[in-house]
Structures are given as structure tokens and as C-alpha cells.
């Protein structure tokens, strides 16, 4: 049986330096392996990418210092399992080396009909909604998520220091 909904996620980050700088070398060198891990992960469905195989050259909010990662997963359990283990967890723990600390929400999740591939404009709208309204069924976080079609939140466990504070 095919699920009616899949989980879309977007995360954006403000670079501390240009992608081709020595400061971001470890990040850039690990993009392909981390993306390959995602592609092979249980529950992975799709990820945004350009012809180069990643999304570092795709504009978000018209800001050249922001980079975007967007993907679709079977559910929150599949996304959580990928995010907080292995190479991705190692890179997540080092994010302050490469990205500015930003107070506003930089990660949003939402349910999409199975087979739908979200656009950057859709992701921007979800992030802006989360920033303005906090977690709702329209845009939420792993810490405060909503099942498809539900109005009541589900509170999740996120490893200390690795997740969104919302």
C-alpha cells in the first residue's frame, strides 16, 4: 500500500565564506558523500539538485549567501534516522564552522501528496510561515511535528545541540 503523503523538508544556511574558500573545503568535500548517503537511506524519496548533483547553486530568498537543501522522505522517522546518525550527524555537529548562527527558523517540514516535488518558492513560503507562526500543520519542525491531516502536535526527541530549537 502506498502512503497518501510524504514528508518534505527544507533547510537553508547562511555561508560564512564562499563555497570555494579554504574555510568551506571540508563541507564542500563532503557534499557528494552525504548526498549519496541520503539517496541510499531507508525512506528517502527525492532531493532538490541541479545538474551538478547538489543544490548549492540554486537561489533561495534571492540571497547569494544562503544555500538550500530540500528533500522528501517517507515520514519523520525516516528523516530523523538519516539526520542524526553517520556522516550527516558528523557534518551537522560541525555546522558552526561553515554557517552563520541565525536566530530565525532555517528548517521547515510539511506534508505533501505522495509524488509531489516541492519548489523553492513553496519552501520559502513554508519557512516564512514557520517564522511568523511557529509550528503548525502548514510548517513544522522535528521537535514539534504534526501527522498528515492532524491539528494536534507531536513532540519529538532531537539530540541536544543538533536540532532546531522550535
Backbone torsions as a table, in degrees:
resi	resn	phi	psi	omega
1	UNK	NA	133.9	-179.5
2	UNK	-92.0	135.9	178.0
3	UNK	-68.5	148.3	179.6
4	UNK	-78.5	-24.3	-177.5
5	UNK	-130.0	152.7	173.5
6	UNK	-128.6	160.2	-176.1
7	UNK	-96.9	120.2	173.8
8	UNK	-94.2	143.8	175.5
9	UNK	-137.2	143.1	172.3
10	UNK	-131.0	140.5	168.0
11	UNK	-138.2	138.5	178.1
12	UNK	-122.5	158.9	179.9
13	UNK	-146.9	145.6	176.8
14	UNK	-96.3	117.7	-178.7
15	UNK	-64.7	145.3	172.9
16	UNK	-86.9	-19.7	-176.9
17	UNK	-154.9	167.0	176.6
18	UNK	-61.6	150.7	-179.2
19	UNK	-58.0	-29.0	-179.0
20	UNK	-91.2	12.9	-179.1
21	UNK	-85.1	155.7	175.8
22	UNK	-58.5	-33.0	-179.2
23	UNK	-61.3	-31.9	-177.9
24	UNK	-102.1	7.4	-176.8
25	UNK	-54.9	-48.7	-179.5
26	UNK	-61.4	-40.2	178.1
27	UNK	-61.7	-51.4	-177.6
28	UNK	-63.2	-41.4	179.8
29	UNK	-63.1	-24.5	-178.4
30	UNK	-97.2	-4.0	-179.9
31	UNK	-57.7	-51.7	-177.6
32	UNK	-62.9	-46.4	178.3
33	UNK	-63.1	-40.6	179.3
34	UNK	-66.2	-41.6	177.4
35	UNK	-65.0	-38.0	177.1
36	UNK	-64.1	-39.5	176.0
37	UNK	-60.8	-43.0	178.8
38	UNK	-62.7	-47.6	-178.3
39	UNK	-56.8	-32.2	-177.7
40	UNK	-92.8	-6.0	-174.8
41	UNK	-70.6	144.4	175.2
42	UNK	-62.2	127.6	178.4
43	UNK	92.4	-5.6	176.7
44	UNK	-72.1	139.4	-179.2
45	UNK	-117.2	-48.6	-171.7
46	UNK	-163.6	155.0	170.1
47	UNK	-142.4	148.5	176.6
48	UNK	-68.6	132.2	175.9
49	UNK	-157.8	151.8	174.1
50	UNK	-92.3	-173.3	178.9
51	UNK	-63.2	-19.8	178.9
52	UNK	-77.2	-9.3	176.6
53	UNK	96.6	-3.9	173.7
54	UNK	-135.9	-171.6	-176.4
55	UNK	-116.9	17.5	-174.6
56	UNK	-67.3	-19.3	179.5
57	UNK	-102.8	11.7	178.5
58	UNK	-95.8	124.6	-175.9
59	UNK	-72.4	140.6	174.3
60	UNK	-134.4	132.5	-177.8
61	UNK	53.7	22.1	177.9
62	UNK	61.9	23.9	-175.6
63	UNK	-115.7	114.5	-176.8
64	UNK	-67.3	-13.5	179.1
65	UNK	-92.6	-3.4	176.6
66	UNK	-99.1	137.4	171.2
67	UNK	-117.9	155.7	-174.9
68	UNK	-123.5	145.1	168.9
69	UNK	-131.6	126.5	179.1
70	UNK	-138.5	136.5	-179.3
71	UNK	-149.8	169.3	177.4
72	UNK	-126.7	136.4	-176.2
73	UNK	-129.4	161.7	178.5
74	UNK	-60.7	-42.3	-178.3
75	UNK	-168.0	179.8	-178.2
76	UNK	-66.1	-33.2	179.2
77	UNK	-62.6	-42.4	179.8
78	UNK	-65.1	-44.0	178.9
79	UNK	-63.0	-46.7	-179.6
80	UNK	-60.8	-43.6	-179.9
81	UNK	-59.5	-40.9	178.1
82	UNK	-70.2	-47.9	-172.1
83	UNK	-61.3	-40.4	-168.7
84	UNK	-106.2	30.8	173.6
85	UNK	-145.2	162.6	172.7
86	UNK	60.9	-148.6	-175.2
87	UNK	-60.5	-38.1	180.0
88	UNK	-63.5	-42.3	178.4
89	UNK	-61.4	-41.2	178.6
90	UNK	-61.1	-43.6	179.6
91	UNK	-69.1	-39.4	178.2
92	UNK	-60.5	-40.1	179.3
93	UNK	-66.0	-22.4	-178.9
94	UNK	-99.5	5.8	-171.6
95	UNK	-57.2	-30.0	-179.5
96	UNK	-67.4	-19.4	175.8
97	UNK	-68.7	-31.4	-170.0
98	UNK	-111.0	-25.7	-172.4
99	UNK	-123.7	146.8	177.0
100	UNK	-67.4	147.4	171.7
101	UNK	-77.8	125.3	-177.2
102	UNK	-124.0	137.0	-177.1
103	UNK	-78.8	-29.2	-177.0
104	UNK	-81.6	160.6	-179.5
105	UNK	-59.8	131.3	178.9
106	UNK	-118.4	-0.3	-179.4
107	UNK	-131.4	134.4	175.0
108	UNK	-141.8	146.7	176.2
109	UNK	-123.2	151.9	174.4
110	UNK	-163.0	157.0	179.1
111	UNK	-88.6	138.2	176.3
112	UNK	-124.5	152.5	174.0
113	UNK	-59.4	140.6	179.4
114	UNK	-51.8	131.6	-179.7
115	UNK	94.8	-15.3	178.5
116	UNK	-75.3	137.7	176.2
117	UNK	-115.2	110.6	-175.0
118	UNK	-65.8	152.6	178.1
119	UNK	-97.2	165.9	175.9
120	UNK	-62.0	-40.5	178.7
121	UNK	-60.8	-40.4	177.5
122	UNK	-63.3	-43.0	179.0
123	UNK	-63.8	-42.3	178.0
124	UNK	-60.1	-43.4	179.8
125	UNK	-62.7	-40.2	-179.6
126	UNK	-67.2	-42.7	177.5
127	UNK	-62.1	-45.5	179.9
128	UNK	-62.8	-38.8	178.1
129	UNK	-64.6	-44.9	179.3
130	UNK	-61.6	-43.0	178.9
131	UNK	-61.3	-39.8	-176.1
132	UNK	-80.8	-31.6	-169.3
133	UNK	-121.4	-6.1	-172.8
134	UNK	73.3	-177.0	-177.9
135	UNK	-64.4	128.1	176.1
136	UNK	-140.7	171.5	175.8
137	UNK	-59.1	-22.2	-179.7
138	UNK	-75.3	-34.1	-179.8
139	UNK	-158.7	125.7	-173.8
140	UNK	-144.3	-173.3	-179.2
141	UNK	-127.5	172.2	174.9
142	UNK	-67.0	-32.8	-179.6
143	UNK	-68.6	-36.1	178.3
144	UNK	-133.6	92.7	-176.1
145	UNK	-111.5	172.4	180.0
146	UNK	-134.2	132.8	172.5
147	UNK	-66.1	160.3	178.5
148	UNK	-55.1	129.4	176.4
149	UNK	75.9	1.8	-177.3
150	UNK	-93.7	152.1	176.9
151	UNK	-103.7	-14.5	-178.0
152	UNK	-98.7	132.6	-178.0
153	UNK	-72.1	158.6	172.4
154	UNK	-119.8	126.2	-177.3
155	UNK	-94.7	126.8	-174.5
156	UNK	-109.8	163.6	176.6
157	UNK	-91.6	128.0	177.1
158	UNK	-127.1	130.9	-179.9
159	UNK	-55.0	137.6	-177.6
160	UNK	-53.8	130.4	176.4
161	UNK	80.8	-4.1	-177.0
162	UNK	-108.0	-22.1	-173.4
163	UNK	-106.1	178.5	175.5
164	UNK	-70.2	141.5	-177.4
165	UNK	-78.5	-9.9	-177.3
166	UNK	-79.8	NA	NA
